[in-house]
Amino acid sequence: MTAFPNELYQTPRSWVEKAYPNLIHYNKVNKGGHFAAWEEPMLLSKDLWTAFRSLR
């Protein structure tokens, strides 16, 4: 999960870990919001690469 600062609701990591016990990635970033793919596409894609790298 990537937590964006301008999202409508900031989900705490502790809640995410309870909802997804097999969580492989959690990151808070400095920019972006609900439409992160439009607002910060490079930031989002870099974080996706980082998240899925551990599954290789």
NUTI-271446 format. One record per atom (N, C-alpha, C): residue number from 0; residue in one letter; atom name; x, y, z. Coordinates in steps of 0.02 Angstrom, whole numbers, plus 32768, in hexadecimal, padded with zeros to 4 digits. Layout:
// residues N
(rec NUM, 'A', 'CA', (X, Y, Z))
...
This chain:
// residues 56
(rec 0, 'M', 'N', (802A, 7FC6, 8000))
(rec 0, 'M', 'CA', (8000, 8000, 8000))
(rec 0, 'M', 'C', (802C, 803E, 8000))
(rec 1, 'T', 'N', (8017, 806F, 7FDC))
(rec 1, 'T', 'CA', (8038, 80B0, 7FDC))
(rec 1, 'T', 'C', (8008, 80E3, 7FF8))
(rec 2, 'A', 'N', (801C, 8106, 802D))
(rec 2, 'A', 'CA', (7FF2, 8138, 804D))
(rec 2, 'A', 'C', (8005, 817D, 8031))
(rec 3, 'F', 'N', (7FD4, 819C, 8012))
(rec 3, 'F', 'CA', (7FDF, 81DF, 7FF4))
(rec 3, 'F', 'C', (7FC4, 8214, 8024))
(rec 4, 'P', 'N', (7FE8, 824C, 802C))
(rec 4, 'P', 'CA', (7FD5, 827E, 805D))
(rec 4, 'P', 'C', (7F93, 82A3, 804E))
(rec 5, 'N', 'N', (7F80, 82A9, 8010))
(rec 5, 'N', 'CA', (7F43, 82CD, 7FFE))
(rec 5, 'N', 'C', (7F08, 829F, 7FF3))
(rec 6, 'E', 'N', (7F0D, 8261, 8009))
(rec 6, 'E', 'CA', (7ED6, 8232, 8005))
(rec 6, 'E', 'C', (7E9D, 824A, 8032))
(rec 7, 'L', 'N', (7E60, 8236, 8023))
(rec 7, 'L', 'CA', (7E27, 824A, 804B))
(rec 7, 'L', 'C', (7E2D, 8233, 8093))
(rec 8, 'Y', 'N', (7E49, 81F7, 809D))
(rec 8, 'Y', 'CA', (7E51, 81DD, 80E1))
(rec 8, 'Y', 'C', (7E95, 81BC, 80E7))
(rec 9, 'Q', 'N', (7EBA, 81CE, 811B))
(rec 9, 'Q', 'CA', (7EFC, 81B1, 8126))
(rec 9, 'Q', 'C', (7EF5, 8171, 814F))
(rec 10, 'T', 'N', (7F02, 8138, 8130))
(rec 10, 'T', 'CA', (7EFC, 80F8, 8152))
(rec 10, 'T', 'C', (7F3C, 80E8, 8178))
(rec 11, 'P', 'N', (7F37, 80E0, 81BA))
(rec 11, 'P', 'CA', (7F73, 80CF, 81E0))
(rec 11, 'P', 'C', (7F8E, 808A, 81CE))
(rec 12, 'R', 'N', (7FCF, 8082, 81D2))
(rec 12, 'R', 'CA', (7FEE, 8042, 81C1))
(rec 12, 'R', 'C', (7FD2, 800A, 81EC))
(rec 13, 'S', 'N', (7FC5, 8017, 822B))
(rec 13, 'S', 'CA', (7FAB, 7FE3, 8257))
(rec 13, 'S', 'C', (7F68, 7FC7, 823E))
(rec 14, 'W', 'N', (7F3E, 7FF2, 8221))
(rec 14, 'W', 'CA', (7EFE, 7FDA, 8206))
(rec 14, 'W', 'C', (7F09, 7FB1, 81C8))
(rec 15, 'V', 'N', (7F38, 7FC6, 819E))
(rec 15, 'V', 'CA', (7F46, 7FA2, 8160))
(rec 15, 'V', 'C', (7F61, 7F5D, 8171))
(rec 16, 'E', 'N', (7F8D, 7F58, 81A3))
(rec 16, 'E', 'CA', (7FA9, 7F17, 81B6))
(rec 16, 'E', 'C', (7F75, 7EE8, 81D3))
(rec 17, 'K', 'N', (7F43, 7F04, 81F5))
(rec 17, 'K', 'CA', (7F0D, 7EDA, 820F))
(rec 17, 'K', 'C', (7EE0, 7EC1, 81D6))
(rec 18, 'A', 'N', (7ED3, 7EEC, 81A6))
(rec 18, 'A', 'CA', (7EA8, 7EDA, 816E))
(rec 18, 'A', 'C', (7ECB, 7EAA, 813E))
(rec 19, 'Y', 'N', (7F0D, 7EB2, 8136))
(rec 19, 'Y', 'CA', (7F34, 7E8A, 8107))
(rec 19, 'Y', 'C', (7F6F, 7E6C, 812C))
(rec 20, 'P', 'N', (7F66, 7E33, 814D))
(rec 20, 'P', 'CA', (7F9D, 7E15, 8175))
(rec 20, 'P', 'C', (7FDA, 7E02, 814C))
(rec 21, 'N', 'N', (7FD2, 7DF8, 810B))
(rec 21, 'N', 'CA', (800B, 7DE6, 80DF))
(rec 21, 'N', 'C', (8026, 7E22, 80B9))
(rec 22, 'L', 'N', (801E, 7E5D, 80D5))
(rec 22, 'L', 'CA', (8035, 7E9B, 80B6))
(rec 22, 'L', 'C', (807F, 7E96, 80A5))
(rec 23, 'I', 'N', (8091, 7EA6, 8067))
(rec 23, 'I', 'CA', (80D7, 7EA1, 8053))
(rec 23, 'I', 'C', (80F8, 7EE6, 804C))
(rec 24, 'H', 'N', (80CF, 7F1B, 8049))
(rec 24, 'H', 'CA', (80EC, 7F5D, 803E))
(rec 24, 'H', 'C', (80BE, 7F93, 8059))
(rec 25, 'Y', 'N', (80DA, 7FC3, 807E))
(rec 25, 'Y', 'CA', (80B6, 7FFE, 8095))
(rec 25, 'Y', 'C', (80E6, 8038, 8091))
(rec 26, 'N', 'N', (80CF, 806E, 8072))
(rec 26, 'N', 'CA', (80FB, 80A8, 806B))
(rec 26, 'N', 'C', (80D1, 80E8, 806E))
(rec 27, 'K', 'N', (80EB, 811A, 8090))
(rec 27, 'K', 'CA', (80CC, 815C, 8091))
(rec 27, 'K', 'C', (80F6, 8188, 8063))
(rec 28, 'V', 'N', (80D5, 81AC, 8036))
(rec 28, 'V', 'CA', (80F8, 81D8, 8008))
(rec 28, 'V', 'C', (80E6, 8221, 8017))
(rec 29, 'N', 'N', (810B, 8250, 7FF9))
(rec 29, 'N', 'CA', (8103, 8297, 8008))
(rec 29, 'N', 'C', (80D2, 82BC, 7FDB))
(rec 30, 'K', 'N', (80BF, 829E, 7FA2))
(rec 30, 'K', 'CA', (8094, 82C1, 7F72))
(rec 30, 'K', 'C', (805D, 8292, 7F5B))
(rec 31, 'G', 'N', (8028, 82AF, 7F40))
(rec 31, 'G', 'CA', (7FF4, 8288, 7F21))
(rec 31, 'G', 'C', (7FB7, 8281, 7F4C))
(rec 32, 'G', 'N', (7F83, 8268, 7F2D))
(rec 32, 'G', 'CA', (7F44, 8260, 7F50))
(rec 32, 'G', 'C', (7F1B, 8227, 7F34))
(rec 33, 'H', 'N', (7EDA, 8230, 7F33))
(rec 33, 'H', 'CA', (7EAC, 81FB, 7F1D))
(rec 33, 'H', 'C', (7EB8, 81E5, 7ED5))
(rec 34, 'F', 'N', (7ECC, 8212, 7EAA))
(rec 34, 'F', 'CA', (7ED9, 8201, 7E64))
(rec 34, 'F', 'C', (7F25, 81FF, 7E58))
(rec 35, 'A', 'N', (7F47, 81D7, 7E7E))
(rec 35, 'A', 'CA', (7F90, 81D4, 7E7C))
(rec 35, 'A', 'C', (7FAC, 81C3, 7E37))
(rec 36, 'A', 'N', (7F8B, 8198, 7E13))
(rec 36, 'A', 'CA', (7FA3, 8184, 7DD1))
(rec 36, 'A', 'C', (7FA5, 81BF, 7DA1))
(rec 37, 'W', 'N', (7F79, 81EF, 7DA9))
(rec 37, 'W', 'CA', (7F79, 822C, 7D80))
(rec 37, 'W', 'C', (7FA6, 8261, 7D9D))
(rec 38, 'E', 'N', (7FA5, 8267, 7DE0))
(rec 38, 'E', 'CA', (7FCA, 829D, 7E01))
(rec 38, 'E', 'C', (8015, 8290, 7E05))
(rec 39, 'E', 'N', (8027, 8254, 7E16))
(rec 39, 'E', 'CA', (806E, 8241, 7E21))
(rec 39, 'E', 'C', (807D, 81FD, 7E01))
(rec 40, 'P', 'N', (8079, 81F7, 7DBF))
(rec 40, 'P', 'CA', (8081, 81B5, 7DA0))
(rec 40, 'P', 'C', (80C6, 8196, 7DAB))
(rec 41, 'M', 'N', (80FB, 81BE, 7DAA))
(rec 41, 'M', 'CA', (813E, 81A2, 7DB4))
(rec 41, 'M', 'C', (8147, 818A, 7DFC))
(rec 42, 'L', 'N', (812D, 81AF, 7E2B))
(rec 42, 'L', 'CA', (8132, 819C, 7E71))
(rec 42, 'L', 'C', (810B, 815B, 7E7E))
(rec 43, 'L', 'N', (80D0, 8156, 7E62))
(rec 43, 'L', 'CA', (80A7, 811A, 7E6A))
(rec 43, 'L', 'C', (80C8, 80DE, 7E49))
(rec 44, 'S', 'N', (80E0, 80E6, 7E0C))
(rec 44, 'S', 'CA', (80FF, 80AC, 7DEA))
(rec 44, 'S', 'C', (813E, 8095, 7E0D))
(rec 45, 'K', 'N', (8166, 80C4, 7E27))
(rec 45, 'K', 'CA', (81A2, 80B1, 7E4C))
(rec 45, 'K', 'C', (8190, 8089, 7E8B))
(rec 46, 'D', 'N', (815B, 809F, 7EAD))
(rec 46, 'D', 'CA', (8146, 807C, 7EE9))
(rec 46, 'D', 'C', (812A, 8037, 7ED9))
(rec 47, 'L', 'N', (8107, 8030, 7EA1))
(rec 47, 'L', 'CA', (80EE, 7FEF, 7E8C))
(rec 47, 'L', 'C', (8128, 7FBF, 7E7C))
(rec 48, 'W', 'N', (815B, 7FD8, 7E5B))
(rec 48, 'W', 'CA', (8196, 7FAE, 7E4C))
(rec 48, 'W', 'C', (81B6, 7F97, 7E8D))
(rec 49, 'T', 'N', (81BB, 7FC5, 7EBD))
(rec 49, 'T', 'CA', (81D9, 7FB3, 7EFE))
(rec 49, 'T', 'C', (81B0, 7F7E, 7F21))
(rec 50, 'A', 'N', (816E, 7F86, 7F20))
(rec 50, 'A', 'CA', (8142, 7F57, 7F42))
(rec 50, 'A', 'C', (8147, 7F10, 7F24))
(rec 51, 'F', 'N', (8146, 7F0C, 7EE2))
(rec 51, 'F', 'CA', (8146, 7ECA, 7EC2))
(rec 51, 'F', 'C', (818B, 7EAB, 7EBB))
(rec 52, 'R', 'N', (81BF, 7ED2, 7EC6))
(rec 52, 'R', 'CA', (8203, 7EB7, 7EC3))
(rec 52, 'R', 'C', (820D, 7E7E, 7EF6))
(rec 53, 'S', 'N', (81ED, 7E84, 7F30))
(rec 53, 'S', 'CA', (81F5, 7E51, 7F63))
(rec 53, 'S', 'C', (81D4, 7E0F, 7F50))
(rec 54, 'L', 'N', (81AA, 7E0E, 7F1F))
(rec 54, 'L', 'CA', (8188, 7DD1, 7F0A))
(rec 54, 'L', 'C', (81AE, 7DAB, 7ED4))
(rec 55, 'R', 'N', (81E4, 7DC6, 7EBD))
(rec 55, 'R', 'CA', (820B, 7DA3, 7E89))
(rec 55, 'R', 'C', (822C, 7D66, 7EA4))
